[in-house]
């Protein structure tokens, strides 16, 4: 047995919403997953859960930490960026924030 802990998630960065020249699509979030640099590498992450974790001011259920869950749906372009849909659209403060891409 190895002494290394099992890795349950990898990091990702929220790039923003999918958009065109005129319109934004806030239900689609673009995420750059750490270590993914090619469209062919995205296949291993399709269907994986994504967690945007943030700290709120009010306490709920004994904690100020909240989570918005999402799912990786498809690739976006050829550079390893993925599209994800979240249960609630991500707020604007999420742009540039770190998310967790669950590997289970």
Number of C-alpha atoms within 10 A of each C-alpha: 3 5 5 6 6 7 9 10 16 14 16 24 20 23 17 21 20 17 13 8 5 5 8 12 12 18 15 20 23 23 29 21 21 13 11 17 14 14 16 12 14 20 13 10 20 16 15 16 20 25 20 20 16 15 11 11 8 9 11 10 6 7 11 12 14 14 12 15 19 21 19 22 16 17 22 17 11 12 15 20 24 27 21 26 20 19 10 11 16 21 9 11 10 17 16 14 16 19 24 18 24 17 14 9
